[in-house]
């Protein structure tokens, strides 16, 4: 037996969330990977632990005015505004490609009311059978009628209400995506858990802006956008650890993951799985590099089960 083959056989990358087995803990984040079709020439999609779709809404959204993306010193600012053609278009024109891929599928949904969340989930499971739904309660560009706060995930009561409603519409894995822009993210995670969430995903972006000093005006058409990439990683790691220490449900971490070592750090902090975001936009082929680096880390540390890393930081 060749050495490489033996390493692959001995190394267990599998992780479980609820009753679902994922081939590895490295997923791709919503809004950075489409439904996978755009990346098929750069990544073997069947190696991906899970594909989280671009967020879909009940009705089509035009999104925010351009420019929508600007590069910063250590990351990206974006103000896309959840541009999409709505749930019906998604199910008819986009999901069929994803359905053919032999990997786990997570559909990200957002809405401006509880009824719209319910409508989206109902339509999804009437026509298709993805492995999970991710409730995007933390997009900084969408107003919600059920809270006085800027973001739904800043309001524990509103978060709980949406989660309870969503839970009635599906028995599948329900993931709640949280914002870091709160005083106590663990408190919001606790509310989500108590209302039926099977896992929480964090963090979404931090608010920021860029200014063109020569033109004396904001760079983004929406003025403010969400900051992602390496700049937010230290804060994202802390948020993951804070939540991990306060809930029993799995935590899915994200925020500036660019290497396999970054993956290990998030898992040590308490993440059961991670999502790659900005790296997909910087280098569309980065997924397989990061997966390889993570495997090399496990081999170097003589760790046979990736899941044994979770929360090992203490």
N, C-alpha and C positions, 0 to 999 in steps of 0.2 A: 504493500500500500504506500502510495506517495505521501510525503509529509503534508502537502497542501490539502489532499483529500482527507487525511486523518484529522487535521485541525478543523475542517468544516464539519465533519461528523461529530466530533467531540464538543464543539461549541454550540450551546443552546441559546439562540437569540429570542426564542418565543416569550411573549408576555401575554397575560390574560387580563381582560377588563370585563367585568360582569361574567357572562357565559361565552364570550367571544375570544378566540385565540388569534393573535396577530403574529405573523411570521418573524417580525422584528419590531423593536420599539421606535423606529424612526419613520415618522409620517411626513407628509407635506401639508403645509398650512393653507387655509382658505385664502383665496384672493391672490395667490402667488403661483398657482399651478393649473389654473383653469379646471378642466375635467380630465387633464392628462394628455389630450390630443396634441396640444402645442409642444409637448415635451417628448413625444414618442421617438423622435430622431436623436435625442440626447441622452435618454435614460431608458433602461430596461424597466418598463412600468411594473412588471410582475415581481421585481425585487423590492418595491416600495411597501413598507409596512401597512400603510393606509393612505388613500388619497382623500383629502378633505376638499370638497368642491368649493368653487367660488360661491359666495353667499347669494342665495336666491330669495326673492320676495314674492308676495302674492301677485303684485302687478309690476309691470315694467317700470324701471327707474332710469332716468337720463344721467343721473350722477351730477357731480359738481362741475362748475365752469373750469376750463383749462387756464393755465397749466395745472396739472394734477400731481405730478411727481417731480421732486427735485432731490439731487444727491447732496448729502451733507458730509462733514468731515469724517464721520464714522457711522454712516447709515443712510437711510432714505426717509424723506418726508413725503407722505401721500395724502391726497384728499379726493380719492376716487368717488366716494359717495355711494357705494354699492350699485354702480351702474350694472344693470342686467335686464334681460328681456322678459322676466317674470317666470313663475313656476310652470305654466303651461308650455312655454317655449322650451324651457330647460328639460322637461320630461320628454318632449317629442323630438327635439333636435340635438340635445347635448348628452343626456344620460345614456342613450343607446351605445355610444362609443365606450363610455366608462364601464358599462355593464359587461362588455366582452373581456375586460381585463381581469386576470385571476389574482386579484388582491382585494383587500377590504375597502369598502366604500362608505364614506361619511358625507352626508349632505348637510351643508351649512345653510341655515335659514335665518332671516331677520324679518321684522315686521314693525308696524307702527301701532299695533293694538293686539290684545290677547286673541281676539277673533281671527285676525290675520295669521297669527302663528298657528292657530288651530286649523285654519283653512289650508295652509301650506302643508302641514304634516298629514292631514287627511288625504290630500291629492297625491302626495308622494307615495303613501302606502296603498292607495287604491290602484295605482298603476305599476309601481316598482317595489323592490324589496331591498333597499340598502341596509348595510349592517348597523348603521347608527345615524342619528341626527345630532348635529351640533347647533345649539341655540346661540346665535350671535347676539348677545345682549350688550355688547360693548363697542359697537362701531361708533366712532366719534362724530359721524356725519349723518346720523338718523335720529330724528326726534320721535319720542314715543308718548302717546296720549295718557299712559297709565302712571306717569311719574312727573314730579316737579323738577327733577334733576336733569342735567344734560344727557346723561347716559342711563339706560335702564338698569345696568348692572351696578349703578351707584346707589340704588334703592333696594334694600333688603326685602321689603314687603312686596314691591312690584316684581322683583326677581322671583320670589316665592310664588306669586300668583301665576306668572307665566309658566314656571316649571310645573306646577300642579296641573294647569290646563293641558300642557304638552304631554304630560305623563298619561293623561286619560286617552290620548289619541294614538299612543304607540306603546307597545311592550318591549320594543327594541332598545338597545343601548342609547341612553339620552345623556349627551354631554353639554355642559353649560359653559360658555366662553365668557370669562370675566375681564373686567378692566382693572388696571393697576391704579387708576386715578381716583382712589378712595383713601379715607383715613385708615380703614381696617379691612383689607381684602379678605382676611380670614373670616370676618363676621359675615360677609356676603356669601362666601363659600359654605359656611355653616347653614345659612338660610336656604341655599340651593339644595344642600344635602338633605335637610329636614323635609323639603318639599318633594323629594323623589328623584333628584339628579343621581345618575349612576356614576358620573365622573365630572370633574371640572377641568377646563382648559385655561391656562393663563401663562403669559399676559398678552393682552392686545396692546396696541400702541400707546405711547405717551404723547400728549399734545405738544406741538412746537410750531415754529414758523421760520421762514427765511425771508430776508429783506435784500432787495437790490439797491444798494446805496447810490449807485450812479443814476438810476431811474427814480430813486426815492419812493419806492412802492414795494408792496409785498410781492414775492415771487409766485406764490400759489394763487390761483384764481379765487379760491375759497379763503384766502388769507392764512388760515390755520389748518394744519394737517396732523397726521399721526406719525410719530417718529419710531422707526424700527431699525434693526441691525445691531452691530456690535456695541454701539453706544448705550443700549438699554440692558445689556446682558447682566451686569452686576445687580441691577434693581430687579430684574426678572428672576434671577436666582434667589434673591431674598424673599420675593413674593411666593415662589414655589415652596420654599422651606417653611414659611409662615403658615401657609395653607396646609401643607402636609402634616404639620404638627397639631392641627386643629380639626381635621376631618378624617373619617375612616374610608371614604370613597377614594378611588384613584385620582391622582393629579396628572394632567398632561401639560408639560412645560414647553414654553417657546419664548423667544426673545434674543436675537443676536447669535443664534447657533450657526457657526460657520465651519466647524471642524468636528472630527470624531471625539476629540477630547472635550469639546463643549457639550456633546451629548452625554458623556460620562458625568460631567459636572452637574448637569441638571438631574440626572438619575440619582446621583449621590445626595442631592438636596431633597429628593423625595418624588421626583417625576417617575411615573410608571412608563410613560411614553413621552416622546417629544415631537414637535412639529417644526419643519424647516420652512422659513419664509423668505426673507430678503436674499438669502444665498441663491435661491432659484432664479431671482431676477438678475443678480450679479453674474452668475455663471450657471446657465441652464443644465450643465452636465455635472454639477457639484454633488448631486445625491449619491452617486455610486462612490465617489471619492470619500465622502463623509462616512458612508457605511463601511468602507474598507478601513478607514482610520479607526473607527470604533471597534471593529473586529481585531485590529492590530493591538489596540489598547487592552482588550480583554485577554488576548494571548500573552502579552507582555506581563500583565498582572496575574496570570494564571487563574483567571476567572472563567469557569465553565458555563455558568448561567448568567445571562445578562440581567435577569430579574433580581438576582442577589445584590445588585448595586443599589436598588431603590431604598433611599433613606439611610444608607450606610454611614452618612455623615454624622448621624446621631442628633 
